[in-house]
Amino acid sequence: MDKQANSRLCFVCGLENPVGLHLNFYETGPGEVTVDFTPLEHYQGYPGVLHGGIVASVLDEAAGRALMGIFPPRFMFTAKLEVKYRKNIPIGKPLRIIGKAGKDRGRMAEGWSGIYNQRGELLAEANALLVDVPNPPDPSELAESGWKVVPD
């Protein structure tokens, strides 16, 4: 598994974001990423359940990262995100998030992501339509901006 880079302040992957999730994504195969995540109490919606906006954020990031690659990364923004909340996602329980690249349409691409519990049950999933970021950062400038792989 190859670890993908983190940024400084991204809500999902930013290592220096004081309120962020600090997730580390790993490529588990071509066009596939995974991350393990145990949500903390302060990310709950109602007692014991992960907030739906946090669920959508994690699914959005995983779908995009499945298309990103290692280096140089393909930066994309989400044009459309369809989330299906299948079951309540518990706070304090280990989860596995998987992202998979879908059809590549040139400057646009499709991605899918899912959140699973320890029993392998699909708790939530999303389909995303992503678009290449216009004028992405130059690969030589990424480390200077805080985009780098931080060892575990």
Backbone torsions as a table, in degrees:
resi	resn	phi	psi	omega
1	MET	NA	131.0	176.2
2	ASP	-100.2	131.0	179.1
3	LYS	-79.9	135.7	173.7
4	GLN	-85.0	161.7	-179.8
5	ALA	-70.4	156.3	171.1
6	ASN	-111.6	163.4	173.9
7	SER	-110.5	-177.6	178.4
8	ARG	-80.9	-48.8	-166.3
9	LEU	-121.4	1.5	176.1
10	CYS	-52.9	139.0	179.9
11	PHE	-61.0	-39.3	-176.2
12	VAL	-85.0	-46.6	-174.0
13	CYS	-110.8	-5.7	-175.4
14	GLY	-66.7	120.8	-176.3
15	LEU	-76.9	-19.1	-179.7
16	GLU	-106.6	6.9	178.4
17	ASN	-79.5	113.7	-174.4
18	PRO	-65.2	-21.5	178.9
19	VAL	-111.6	5.4	-175.8
20	GLY	-78.7	175.3	-177.6
21	LEU	-87.2	-23.4	176.5
22	HIS	59.8	40.9	-176.9
23	LEU	-82.0	143.8	176.7
24	ASN	-111.8	122.1	-178.2
25	PHE	-99.7	142.6	179.9
26	TYR	-126.0	137.2	174.5
27	GLU	-82.0	121.9	-178.2
28	THR	-103.5	-4.3	178.7
29	GLY	175.5	174.8	178.8
30	PRO	-59.7	122.2	178.5
31	GLY	69.3	24.4	179.7
32	GLU	-140.1	133.8	176.6
33	VAL	-127.8	159.2	176.2
34	THR	-144.3	153.1	174.8
35	VAL	-150.6	140.8	173.8
36	ASP	-99.9	141.4	-171.4
37	PHE	-150.7	129.8	172.0
38	THR	-116.0	104.2	-176.0
39	PRO	-65.5	138.5	178.8
40	LEU	-88.3	161.7	-177.6
41	GLU	-52.7	-39.6	-174.7
42	HIS	-73.4	2.7	174.0
43	TYR	-105.9	13.8	-178.2
44	GLN	-81.9	154.0	171.2
45	GLY	-89.4	-84.2	171.3
46	TYR	-100.3	165.2	-168.8
47	PRO	-48.5	125.0	175.0
48	GLY	82.1	-0.8	-174.9
49	VAL	-124.9	132.2	179.1
50	LEU	-62.3	134.6	-179.6
51	HIS	-60.7	138.0	-178.8
52	GLY	-60.2	-30.9	177.3
53	GLY	-69.5	-34.4	176.2
54	ILE	-69.3	-41.8	176.5
55	VAL	-55.7	-49.6	-179.3
56	ALA	-62.3	-39.6	179.2
57	SER	-61.8	-45.4	-179.1
58	VAL	-65.7	-43.6	178.8
59	LEU	-64.0	-40.9	178.0
60	ASP	-60.0	-48.4	-179.2
61	GLU	-62.4	-44.0	-178.4
62	ALA	-64.8	-41.1	178.5
63	ALA	-63.4	-42.9	179.3
64	GLY	-68.2	-39.2	-178.7
65	ARG	-69.7	-25.0	176.0
66	ALA	-64.1	-26.1	179.2
67	LEU	-96.1	-9.3	-171.5
68	MET	-73.1	-43.6	-174.1
69	GLY	79.5	-179.8	-176.8
70	ILE	-88.1	-66.1	-177.5
71	PHE	-156.6	134.9	-9.3
72	PRO	-71.4	146.4	-177.7
73	PRO	-72.2	151.2	172.6
74	ARG	-96.9	105.4	179.7
75	PHE	-85.5	129.8	-178.3
76	MET	-135.8	155.9	171.9
77	PHE	-116.0	157.4	-176.0
78	THR	-85.9	122.1	176.6
79	ALA	-91.9	-30.7	-178.8
80	LYS	-153.4	136.6	177.8
81	LEU	-135.9	120.4	177.3
82	GLU	-111.7	114.3	-177.1
83	VAL	-106.5	135.7	173.5
84	LYS	-115.8	113.0	177.7
85	TYR	-89.7	107.7	-174.2
86	ARG	-90.8	-40.3	179.9
87	LYS	-145.4	158.2	174.6
88	ASN	-60.6	140.1	179.7
89	ILE	-103.4	118.3	-172.8
90	PRO	-75.6	148.3	171.5
91	ILE	-80.3	142.6	173.7
92	GLY	79.9	6.0	179.3
93	LYS	-114.7	139.3	180.0
94	PRO	-63.2	137.4	178.7
95	LEU	-126.4	155.5	172.4
96	ARG	-120.4	126.7	177.6
97	ILE	-110.3	132.0	179.7
98	ILE	-123.8	136.7	173.9
99	GLY	-121.9	139.8	-179.7
100	LYS	-133.3	133.8	176.5
101	ALA	-72.0	140.8	175.9
102	GLY	-110.2	-146.8	-176.9
103	LYS	-64.9	131.7	176.5
104	ASP	-98.1	124.4	-177.3
105	ARG	-114.4	33.5	-177.6
106	GLY	90.0	-108.7	179.3
107	ARG	-83.0	-5.4	175.8
108	MET	-120.7	155.8	177.3
109	ALA	-154.5	160.7	177.5
110	GLU	-108.0	147.7	175.8
111	GLY	-140.3	156.9	176.9
112	TRP	-130.2	149.2	174.8
113	SER	-148.5	154.7	-179.9
114	GLY	-145.1	152.5	176.1
115	ILE	-115.9	127.3	-176.8
116	TYR	-120.8	148.6	172.7
117	ASN	-88.2	-177.9	-177.3
118	GLN	-65.4	-21.4	178.5
119	ARG	-87.6	0.6	179.0
120	GLY	83.9	11.4	178.1
121	GLU	-78.9	135.3	176.8
122	LEU	-77.8	118.2	-176.9
123	LEU	-97.0	-32.9	178.5
124	ALA	-157.9	152.6	178.3
125	GLU	-148.7	161.2	-179.5
126	ALA	-145.7	147.8	168.6
127	ASN	-112.9	134.5	-176.6
128	ALA	-127.3	145.2	168.9
129	LEU	-111.0	121.6	-175.7
130	LEU	-119.4	150.3	-177.5
131	VAL	-127.4	138.2	177.8
132	ASP	-56.4	138.1	175.5
133	VAL	-69.4	127.7	175.6
134	PRO	-69.4	141.4	-179.9
135	ASN	53.5	58.8	179.6
136	PRO	-64.7	160.7	179.4
137	PRO	-63.1	147.7	176.2
138	ASP	-67.8	134.8	-178.7
139	PRO	-54.2	-31.3	-179.4
140	SER	-70.4	-16.7	-177.7
141	GLU	-100.2	-4.0	-173.8
142	LEU	-64.0	-46.6	-179.0
143	ALA	-61.9	-37.2	179.1
144	GLU	-63.6	-29.7	-178.7
145	SER	-89.3	3.8	178.0
146	GLY	97.8	2.9	179.7
147	TRP	-89.0	106.6	-178.9
148	LYS	-159.9	160.7	175.3
149	VAL	-85.1	122.7	178.4
150	VAL	-104.8	121.5	-178.4
151	PRO	-57.4	148.0	177.7
152	ASP	-66.8	NA	NA
